[in-house]
Amino acid sequence: MSADQTSSSLPGAFWRWIAVAIAVILFDQITKHAIEASFAYGEQLPVIPGFFNLTLAYNPGAAFSFLADAGGWQRHFFTVLALAVSAWIVFMLRRHHGEARLSLALSLIMGGALGNVIDRILLGHVIDFIHVYYRDWNYPAFNLADSAICVGAALMVWDSFRSKSATEKQA
């Protein structure tokens, strides 16, 4: 796309993928605020006893509380990283908007990344509330944005294998 083309000249498929990312952000933020309004910090509500609780947790780090105790710089680092990745994703969506699986993956990742950025900017931490466990094993609490990022990443891996096998068939 040339620099003189406007955003109104972008195909509808591009805007549909942006809408998917926005839907992820909205759903993520709505659920986080609902949990925060309904739970005290650390409070748990068993949904499937012995396996799944809703709980209110705060994560100042990244996935799995990575760098949670790093002293505060990580908030800015992960915010800048998510914004840079989101800019790259917009670029990729402009180029690949017709590739449904890849575009869905990118949209989910961008929506999840920006959902968590909103928390970092406004709160200084990310709200987590999904707690999966079994006996003494506990998976770190997470949220819908994290889920969207993981599903998007899995779709990207799947897409890379599907694309590779299609290329091999053509050869």
LOKOL-251111 format. One record per residue: residue in one letter; x, y, z of N, C-alpha, C, CB in turn. Coordinates in steps of 0.2 Angstrom, whole numbers, padded with zeros to 4 digits, always signed. Atoms other than C-alpha are relative to their C-alpha. Glycine has a CB too. Layout:
BEGIN
AXYZXYZXYZXYZ/...
END
This chain:
BEGIN
M+0004-0006+0000+0000+0000+0000+0004+0006+0000-0005+0000+0006/S-0004-0006+0001+0007+0017-0005-0002+0005+0006-0001+0003-0007/A+0001-0005-0006+0009+0031+0008-0006+0005-0002+0006+0004+0001/D+0005-0004+0002-0004+0041-0002-0007-0003+0001+0001+0003-0006/Q+0007+0003-0001-0018+0029+0001-0002+0001+0007+0000-0008-0001/T+0003-0002-0006-0030+0033+0015-0002-0006+0004-0005+0005+0000/S+0003+0006-0004-0037+0021+0029-0007-0002-0003+0000+0002+0007/S+0007+0002+0003-0054+0022+0020+0001-0004-0006-0004+0006-0002/S-0001+0004+0006-0046+0013+0005+0002-0007+0002+0005+0003-0005/L-0002+0007-0003-0041-0002+0016-0007-0005-0001+0002+0000+0007/P+0006+0004+0001-0052-0017+0012-0004-0002+0006+0003-0007-0003/G+0004+0001-0006-0066-0022+0023+0002-0006+0004-0007-0002-0002/A-0003+0006-0004-0057-0038+0028+0004+0002+0005+0003-0005-0005/F-0005-0002-0005-0044-0028+0037-0004+0003+0006+0004+0006-0004/W+0004-0003-0006-0057-0018+0047-0003-0005+0004-0005+0005-0003/R+0004+0005-0004-0066-0034+0052+0006-0003+0005-0002-0006-0005/W-0005+0003-0004-0049-0041+0059+0001+0005+0006+0006-0001-0004/I-0001-0005-0005-0047-0024+0068-0006-0001+0005+0001+0007-0003/A+0006+0000-0004-0065-0026+0075+0001-0007+0005-0006-0001-0004/V-0001+0006-0004-0060-0044+0081+0005+0002+0006+0003-0006-0004/A-0004-0002-0005-0046-0036+0091-0003+0004+0005+0007+0004-0003/I+0004-0004-0004-0057-0023+0098-0005-0004+0004-0004+0006-0004/A+0005+0004-0004-0070-0036+0103+0004-0003+0006-0003-0005-0004/V-0004+0003-0006-0056-0045+0113+0002+0005+0005+0007-0003-0003/I-0001-0005-0005-0051-0029+0121-0006+0001+0005+0003+0006-0003/L+0006-0002-0003-0069-0025+0126-0002-0006+0005-0006+0002-0004/F+0002+0005-0004-0073-0042+0132+0005-0001+0006+0000-0007-0004/D-0005+0000-0005-0057-0043+0142-0001+0005+0006+0007+0000-0003/Q+0000-0006-0005-0059-0026+0151-0007-0001+0003+0000+0006-0004/I+0007+0001-0004-0078-0030+0155+0001-0005+0005-0005-0002-0005/T-0001+0006-0005-0073-0047+0163+0004+0002+0006+0002-0006-0003/K-0004-0002-0006-0059-0039+0173-0003+0005+0004+0006+0003-0003/H+0003-0005-0004-0069-0025+0179-0006-0003+0004-0003+0006-0004/A+0006+0004-0004-0084-0037+0184+0003-0004+0006-0003-0004-0005/I-0003+0004-0006-0072-0048+0194+0003+0005+0005+0006-0004-0003/E-0003-0005-0005-0063-0033+0202-0006+0003+0004+0004+0006-0003/A+0005-0003-0004-0080-0026+0207-0004-0005+0005-0006+0003-0005/S+0003+0006-0004-0086-0043+0214+0004-0003+0005-0003-0005-0005/F-0004+0004-0004-0071-0050+0223+0005+0005+0004+0004-0005-0004/A-0006-0003-0003-0059-0044+0236+0006-0003-0002-0001-0001+0008/Y-0006+0003+0002-0041-0047+0232+0002-0006+0003+0006+0005+0001/G-0002+0007-0003-0036-0065+0234-0007-0004+0001+0003+0001+0006/E+0006+0004-0001-0055-0070+0236-0001-0005-0005-0006+0004+0001/Q+0001+0006+0005-0059-0087+0227-0007-0002+0000+0005-0005+0001/L+0006+0003+0000-0075-0094+0221+0001-0006-0005-0005+0005-0004/P+0000+0006+0004-0075-0112+0216-0005+0000-0006+0000-0006+0004/V+0005+0001+0005-0083-0115+0199+0000-0007-0002+0003+0004-0007/I-0001+0008+0001-0077-0133+0196+0004-0002+0006+0002-0002-0007/P-0004+0001-0005-0071-0138+0213+0005-0005-0001-0004-0003+0006/G-0006+0004+0001-0054-0146+0213+0003+0001-0007-0002-0007+0000/F-0003-0001+0006-0050-0139+0196+0000+0008-0002-0004-0004-0006/F+0001-0007+0003-0056-0121+0192-0003+0005+0005-0004+0000-0006/N+0003-0006-0004-0059-0105+0203+0000+0006-0004+0004+0000+0007/L-0001-0007+0002-0062-0087+0199+0003+0003+0006-0007+0003-0001/T-0003-0003-0006-0051-0077+0210+0003+0007-0003+0006-0004+0003/L-0002-0006+0002-0045-0059+0210+0008+0000+0002-0003+0006+0003/A-0007-0001-0001-0026-0057+0208+0003+0005-0005+0004-0007-0002/Y-0003-0006+0004-0014-0043+0202+0007-0003-0002+0000+0006+0004/N-0006+0003+0003+0001-0047+0191+0004+0007-0003-0001-0005-0006/P-0004-0005+0003+0014-0033+0189+0005-0002-0005+0003+0004+0006/G-0005+0003+0005+0025-0044+0178-0004-0001-0007+0003-0006+0003/A+0003+0002+0006+0021-0053+0162-0003-0007+0001+0006+0000-0005/A+0003+0007-0001+0015-0071+0159+0003-0004+0005+0001-0003-0007/F-0002+0004-0006+0016-0082+0174+0004+0004+0005+0005-0006-0003/S-0003-0005-0004+0021-0067+0184+0008+0001-0001-0001-0002+0007/F-0007-0001+0002+0038-0066+0175+0002+0007+0002+0001-0002-0007/L-0003-0007-0002+0048-0051+0182-0005+0004+0005+0001+0004-0006/A+0004-0004-0004+0034-0047+0194+0003+0004+0006-0005-0005+0003/D-0004-0004-0006+0047-0042+0208+0005+0004-0003+0002-0005+0005/A-0006-0004+0003+0058-0032+0196+0001+0007+0002-0001-0001-0007/G-0001-0007-0002+0055-0015+0204-0004+0005-0004+0007+0001+0000/G+0004-0005+0003+0043-0007+0192+0002+0002-0007+0000+0006+0004/W-0002-0001+0007+0053-0005+0176-0004-0004-0005+0007+0000-0001/Q+0003+0005+0004+0044-0020+0169-0006+0003-0003-0001-0007+0003/R+0006-0002+0002+0028-0011+0168+0001+0004-0007-0003+0005+0005/H-0001-0004+0006+0035+0002+0155+0003-0005-0005+0005+0005+0002/F-0003+0005+0005+0045-0012+0146-0006-0004-0003+0005-0004+0003/F+0005+0004+0003+0030-0023+0143-0006+0004-0003-0004-0004+0006/T+0004-0005+0003+0019-0008+0139+0003+0002-0007-0002+0006+0004/V-0003-0002+0007+0031-0002+0125+0000-0006-0004+0007+0002+0001/L-0001+0006+0004+0034-0020+0119-0007-0002-0003+0002-0006+0005/A+0006+0001+0003+0015-0023+0117-0002+0005-0005-0005+0000+0006/L+0002-0005+0005+0012-0007+0108+0004-0001-0006+0002+0007+0003/A-0004+0001+0006+0027-0011+0096-0003-0006-0003+0007-0001+0002/V+0003+0006+0003+0020-0028+0093-0007+0001-0003-0001-0006+0005/S+0006-0002+0003+0003-0021+0090+0001+0004-0006-0004+0004+0005/A-0002-0004+0006+0010-0009+0077+0002-0005-0005+0005+0006+0002/W-0003+0005+0005+0019-0023+0068-0006-0004-0002+0005-0005+0003/I+0006+0004+0002+0002-0033+0069-0004+0004-0005-0004-0002+0006/V+0004-0004+0004-0007-0019+0061+0003+0000-0007-0001+0008+0002/F-0004+0001+0006+0006-0019+0047-0001-0006-0003+0008+0002+0001/M+0001+0007+0003+0004-0038+0045-0007-0001-0002+0002-0005+0005/L+0007+0001+0002-0015-0037+0044-0001+0004-0006-0004+0003+0006/R+0001-0003+0006-0014-0024+0031+0003-0004-0006+0004+0007+0000/R-0003+0004+0006-0003-0036+0020-0003-0006-0001+0007-0001+0002/H+0003+0007+0000-0012-0052+0025-0007-0001+0002+0004-0004+0004/H+0007+0000-0002-0030-0047+0028-0004-0006-0003-0003+0006-0001/G+0004+0005+0003-0036-0060+0016+0002-0007+0002+0002+0000-0008/E-0001+0007-0003-0028-0075+0025-0003+0000+0007+0008-0001+0001/A+0004+0000-0006-0041-0079+0038+0003-0003+0006-0006-0004-0002/R-0002+0003-0006-0032-0090+0050+0006+0004+0003+0003-0007-0002/L-0006-0005-0002-0016-0079+0051-0003+0006+0003+0005+0001-0006/S+0003-0007-0002-0027-0063+0052-0003-0001+0007-0004+0002-0005/L+0003+0001-0006-0037-0071+0066+0005+0000+0006-0005-0006+0000/A-0006+0001-0005-0021-0076+0075+0002+0007+0002+0005-0005-0002/L-0003-0006-0002-0014-0059+0074-0005+0005+0004+0002+0004-0007/S+0005-0004-0003-0030-0050+0079-0001-0002+0007-0007-0001-0003/L+0001+0002-0007-0032-0061+0095+0006+0002+0004+0000-0008+0000/I-0006-0002-0003-0014-0058+0099+0000+0008+0002+0007-0001-0004/M+0000-0007-0001-0016-0039+0097-0005+0002+0005-0001+0004-0007/G+0005-0002-0004-0032-0038+0106+0002-0002+0007-0007-0004-0001/G-0002+0002-0007-0025-0048+0121+0006+0005+0003+0003-0007+0000/A-0005-0004-0002-0009-0038+0121-0002+0007+0002+0005+0001-0005/L+0002-0007-0001-0018-0021+0121-0005+0000+0006-0004+0003-0006/G+0004+0000-0006-0031-0027+0134+0004+0000+0007-0004-0007+0000/N-0005+0000-0006-0016-0030+0146+0003+0006+0001+0005-0006+0000/V-0003-0006+0000-0008-0014+0141-0005+0005+0004+0001+0003-0007/I+0005-0004-0004-0024-0005+0147+0001+0000+0007-0007-0001-0002/D-0001+0001-0007-0022-0012+0164+0007+0003+0002+0000-0008+0002/R-0007-0003-0002-0003-0008+0165+0000+0007+0000+0005-0003-0005/I+0000-0007+0000-0006+0010+0160-0005+0003+0006-0003+0002-0007/L+0004-0003-0005-0021+0013+0171+0001-0002+0007-0007-0002-0002/L+0000+0003-0007-0018+0002+0186+0007-0002+0002-0004-0007+0000/G-0007+0002-0002+0001-0002+0186+0001-0008+0000+0002+0003+0006/H+0000+0007+0000-0003-0021+0185-0006-0003-0004-0001-0003+0008/V+0006+0003+0004-0014-0033+0176-0004-0004+0004+0004-0005-0006/I+0005+0003-0004-0030-0040+0183+0000-0008-0003-0007+0003+0000/D+0001+0007+0001-0030-0060+0183-0006-0002+0004+0007-0004+0001/F+0006+0003-0004-0045-0070+0188-0001-0007-0001-0006+0004-0001/I+0002+0007+0002-0045-0087+0180+0006-0005+0004+0000-0002-0007/H-0005+0004-0004-0036-0100+0192-0002-0007-0001+0000+0002+0007/V+0001+0007+0001-0034-0118+0186+0005-0004+0004+0001-0002-0008/Y-0004+0004-0005-0027-0131+0198-0002-0007+0000+0000+0003+0007/Y+0002+0007-0001-0027-0149+0202+0004-0003+0006+0001-0005-0006/R-0004+0002-0006-0022-0155+0219+0005+0005+0002+0003-0007+0000/D-0006-0005-0002-0005-0147+0223+0002+0004-0006+0005-0004+0004/W-0002-0004+0005-0003-0141+0206-0004+0006-0002+0000-0005-0007/N+0004-0006+0001-0008-0123+0202+0003+0003-0006+0001+0005+0006/Y-0002-0004+0006-0007-0115+0185-0001+0008+0002-0004-0001-0006/P+0001-0007-0001-0004-0096+0187-0006+0003-0002+0006+0004-0002/A+0006-0004+0002-0019-0085+0187+0001+0004-0007-0003+0004+0006/F-0001-0003+0006-0023-0078+0170-0007+0004-0001+0002-0004-0006/N+0007-0003+0002-0037-0068+0161-0001-0001-0007+0001+0008+0001/L+0002+0001+0007-0046-0067+0144+0005+0002-0005-0006+0003-0001/A-0005-0002+0005-0032-0057+0136+0005-0005-0001+0003+0007+0003/D-0005+0005+0001-0019-0070+0140-0003-0006-0004+0002-0002+0008/S+0003+0005+0004-0031-0083+0133+0000+0001-0007-0007-0002+0003/A+0000-0002+0007-0033-0073+0117+0007-0001-0003-0003+0007-0001/I-0007+0001+0002-0014-0072+0116+0002-0007-0002+0005+0004+0005/C-0002+0007+0001-0011-0090+0118-0004-0004-0006-0002-0004+0007/V+0004+0003+0006-0025-0095+0106+0003+0003-0007-0008+0001+0001/G-0003-0003+0006-0018-0083+0093+0007-0003-0001+0001+0008+0001/A-0007+0003+0002+0000-0090+0095-0001-0007-0002+0004+0000+0007/A+0001+0007+0003-0007-0108+0093-0002+0000-0007-0005-0003+0005/L+0002-0001+0007-0016-0102+0077+0006+0002-0004-0006+0005+0000/M-0006-0002+0004+0000-0094+0071+0004-0007-0002+0004+0005+0003/V-0004+0006+0001+0009-0111+0073-0003-0004-0004+0002-0003+0007/W+0004+0005+0005-0005-0121+0065+0001+0003-0007-0007+0000+0003/D+0000-0003+0006-0005-0108+0051+0007-0001-0004-0002+0007+0000/S-0007+0001+0003+0014-0110+0048+0001-0007-0002+0005+0002+0005/F+0000+0007+0002+0012-0129+0047-0004-0001-0006-0002-0005+0006/R+0005+0001+0006-0003-0128+0035+0003+0004-0006-0007+0004+0002/S-0003-0003+0006+0006-0115+0024+0006-0004-0002+0003+0007+0003/K-0006+0004+0002+0022-0126+0024-0002-0006-0004+0004-0002+0006/S+0003+0006+0004+0012-0141+0019-0003+0002-0007-0005-0004+0004/A+0003-0002+0007+0003-0132+0005+0006+0002-0005-0005+0007+0001/T-0006-0002+0004+0020-0125-0001+0003-0007-0003+0005+0004+0003/E-0003+0007+0002+0027-0143-0001-0004-0004-0005+0001-0004+0006/K+0004+0003+0005+0012-0149-0011+0000+0003-0007-0007+0000+0002/Q+0000-0004+0006+0014-0136-0024+0007-0002-0004-0001+0007+0001/A-0007+0001+0002+0033-0141-0026+0000-0006-0004+0005+0000+0005/
END
